[in-house]
Amino acid sequence: MNIKASIIQSFARWILGGVPFASMKRIVADWNNEDLTGVQKREQVLREFALLGYALSGWLMNLGLELAVAWLKNQGQARE
């Protein structure tokens, strides 16, 4: 894992907690593989976050989504 991915993960764990962020990363990664628009993926991800029962405020869920996307993108760059 590169330094940028490490910083993103550390920040997310600090803000969100390790287990919720791990779940969020999995959900984002799963939906990232679907043939949908970005808006459709976002809607599905947020729906799953709600189904999992996360009692996070809207801005915190959006932060988690954006951090998970940034982390996922960084993982792809690290493998290239």
N, C-alpha and C positions, 0 to 999 in steps of 0.2 A: 504494500500500500504506500503510495507516495505521500509527501508531507501535506499537500492540499487536502487529500482525502482524509488523512488523519485529523487535521484541524476541523474539518466539517463534522466528522464523526464525534470528536471530543465535545465540540460545541453542542451538537444535537443531544448527546447523552446528558450533558449538564443541564440543558433547558428542558428536555422532554423525558429524560430517564432512559436507561439502556433498553429495557424490554419494549416499551412503546415504539422507540425509534427502530428497533430491529424488525418489529411487525410492520411498521410503515415502509421501511425499505423493501421488504418482501412484497408487499402489496403493490408498490410503485413499480418494482421490477417485473412482477407478473403482468400488470396492465401495459407496461412499456412494450411488450412483445405482441400486443394486439394490433390489428390493422384498423385503427381508429384515428380520428383527428386528435390533436392535443386537448381541445376542449372536451371531447367525449371521454378521453382517458381521465382527465381531471375530475369530471363528474362521477365516473365509476370509482375512482380512488376515494373521493370524499364520501361516496355512498358506503363503501366498504369500511372506511374509518368509523362512520356512524354506526354501522352494523356491529362492529367490534365493541361498541360501547364506550369509546373514549370520550370522557367528559371534559374535553379540552375546548377552550373557546375557539371561535372561528379563526382568529389570527394565528393561534398556536397550531391549529391543524394545517393552515396554509404554510406556515413556517416549516413544519415537519415535511410537508409535501415538497417544498422547494429544496430543502436540505437533502432529502432522499434523492431527488432528481440530480442535484449537483454531485452527490456522492456516487450515484450510478454512472453519470457521465465521466467522472474522474476514474472510476474503475476501468472503463473502456479505454481511456487514454493510457492508463498504466499498462495495459496488456499489449498495446500496439508497439 
